[in-house]
Amino acid sequence: MSYLKLPKRTVKPRLSGITAVHDVRQNIGELKNILQDYSDYIDVAKLGVGSAYVTPRLKEKIALYKSYSIDVYFGGTLFEKFYYQNKLPEYKKYLKENDIKMLEVSMGTVDISLEERVALVQEFNEDFDVLSEIGSKDGEAIMPPSVWIKELNTLLEAGCKYVITEGRNSGTAGVYRPSGEIRTGLVADIISNVPAEKIIFEAPSPKSQMYFINQLGSNVNLGNVNPHDLLLLEAQRVGLRSETFYIEE
């Protein structure tokens, strides 16, 4: 089908234009139906918060995602729980037992210094593709743009495959105000000083997704996407919604 001239989308396996879904409630039956139709639109699945640890038929779910060439990782909260209990060696073992090749080093709940996060990224990088999330889950916590920029670039230099800007699945923290408003000045500073293709912007709502698409184009990396919004997001990416109608290549 080539009647329309639309922005060119990257295809799997993608390095940019990534869509990462936030899975905290999909049962396997429902997930099978979603993936059967929309797997081409998903690159990464995060089993959010610490839900992986209590997910029934976890290995079956991971295998299902992987059968559609979708990378799987566990939410940063689970990493922080193992970290807080001084059980990172056990976390490595747990990931390997579940055939997980990607992990997130985060500090959304537990305060971990930048220096220690760099050391953790370098340590885990030997066995995993490492992501690192920047920002607090506390919507009232304010971090100056200069600190965001420093941490994002430092963690990329340490070996992170991508860095993630905190937004929560509610869009009320990190690069968002508690009201849900995007901190547009902060985002502008970030994309002026950090390679955008190495950032995954958490954008849980169609409104926030449209903002990042209009700012950075069809192939911006977006995370915390609701699995039920995959078709809508792909339509937005290629200018088939009013708010992104005039987007260009």
N, C-alpha and C positions, 0 to 999 in steps of 0.2 A: 504494500500500500504506500504510494508515494505521491498522492495528489497535492498534499500541502507541503510547503516549505517550513520546516520546524527546526528549532535548535538541535544540533547534533548531540545525542546522549552517548556517553561512554557505555561500553558493554562489559559484561563479566568475562574474566576477572578484572575488576576495576581498580585503579589506583586513586582516582578521584571520581566525584559524582556518587559517592557511597551513600547508601541508605542503611542505617542500622536500626533495627526494630527493638523495642523495649517489651519483652515478654515477661509478664508477671501473672498472667491468668489463662493463657491458651492451653486447653487440654489437647491431647494428641489427636483426637478425632477432628476437632476444629482446625488444628494446625495443618493436618493433611489436606483439608479442603482449601485453605488459604494458599499453601505452597503449590498445590496443583495448578492454580491459576496465576499466581503472582510471584513465583520464586525468582523470575528474571529481574524483578525490581528490588530484591533484597540481597545485600552483600554480607551483612553481619547481624547476628542475633545476640542480644544481651539478655540473659536470664536475670532480670533486675533484682535490685536490693540483695537480700540473702536468700531469695526464693529457691535457688538451685539446691540448697542444702536440704530442703524439705519437699522437693518435687517428686511425686510418684513417677516411676518408670523413667527416671532421669536419663539413663543411658540410651533408652529407646528414643527419647525426644532429641537428644544430641545427634544420634545417628540419622534421624529423619531430616534434620536441618542439613547435615553434611551430605546426604544423598542428593541434595539440590545445590551443592557447592556453596553453602552458606557457612561462614565461620561462626563459631559459638564461643562466648566467654561469659563468665559469671560477674555479676554486678560488683562494683567497688566496695559496697558495704560488707560483702562476704570477705573480701581481702582484709578490710579493716578489722573485722571481728577476729580473724586468725592473728593478725598483727597485734591487736590489743591483748590477746591471750598468750602472746609469745609462742605462736605455733606456726610460723611461716614454713619450716621444713615439712610439717604435716600438710600445709596448704599445697605445696609443690606435689607431694605424694597424691593428694586428693585430686588435683588437676590431671595428673598423669593417669590415675586410675580411671578417669572419665574421658580420656583421650581429648583433653582440651589443650589447644596449642596457643591460645591467646589469653592474656590476663590484663587486668586493669590495676594500676597502682594509683590509689586515690587518697584524699584527705578530707572527704566531705563531712565526716563526723569526728574522726580522731585527728588531732593536730600532729602532723609529721613534718619535720623541717624539710626545706628544699634539699639540703645536703644529704639527708637520709634518704629522701625519695630518689635522688640521683643514684645513690649507692644501690638502692633496691632495683631500680631500672637496669643498672649494669649487671647486677647479679642474676635477675630473672631473664635478661636478654640472652643468656647462654642457652636457654631451653625453650623460650616462648617468644611470640610476637607480643611486645609490651605496648600497652596504651597507658596514658597517664591523664587523669582528670584534674583540672585546675579550678579552684573555687570552693566555697563552702555551701553546705546545704542550708545554712542559716540565712534566711532571706534578709535579715537585718545586718549581716556582716558585709562591710564595705572594704574592698581591696583596691588600692590605687591602680590606674592603668599601667603605670610603670612597673608595678610588681607583677601584674598579669603577664606583661610582655617579657619580663625577665624570666619568669618561671616557665612560660611556654617555650621560649627559645632554649633555655638551659636544658629542659627535659628532652627536647628534640635532639640537641647535641649529645645528650647522654645515651641516645639510642632508641628512643620511643618511635614506633612506627607512625603513630598519630598522637596528637594531644586533643583532649576533649574539654570544651568549655562547659562548666557546670550549668545546669538549668533545671534539674529535677524533672520528673515526669509531669509535674504540675506547672512548670514554667514560672516559678516564683522565687528563684534564687540564682546566684551566680551572675550571669549576664542579664538577668531579669530582675526587676523590682518586685517586692512582695505583691504588688497589684497585678503583676503579669506584664507590665510595660517593659519593653526591651530597653536596655541601657545603650542607646544608639551611639552615644559618644564613645563609650568603652569599646563597643564593637568596631567602630571606625578606627580607633587607635590600634586595636589588635590587628586588624587586617592590613594596616599600613606598615606594620613592623614584624609580622610573622607570616611565613608562607601559608596562604589560605588553603592550599591543597593538602597541607599536613594537619589541618584542624578539622575536627568533627564538632559541629555546633549542635548542642542539644536543642531540638526544636519540636516539642511535643504537640503543638497545635498547628492547624493549617495556617493560621494567621502568622505565627512565627516562621513557619516554613516559607511562606510567600515573601516575607521580609528578606530572609537570607538569599532566596533565589533572585529577587530583584537587585540585591546588593552585589552578589557574586556570580550570578549566572546559573544555568541549568545544572551544572556539574559541581555545585557546592556539596560538601559532605555534611549530611544531616543525621542526627542521632535521636534516640528516645522517641522514635516514630511508632505510633500505634499500629499494630499489624492490620487493623481494619481500615486504615487510611492509605494503604499502599497505592491503590489505583488513583485516588484523588491526588496524592503527592506526585505521582508520575505525570498526570495530566497538568499539574501546576508547573512541573519542571520544563515542559515543552510548550508552554504558552497556551494551553487549552483551558484556562480559567480567566475570567475577566481581570483579576488582579495581577496576573502575569502575562496578559494577552500580548503585550508589545515587547516582550523579552526577545533579544537578538542572540545570535550565535556568540 
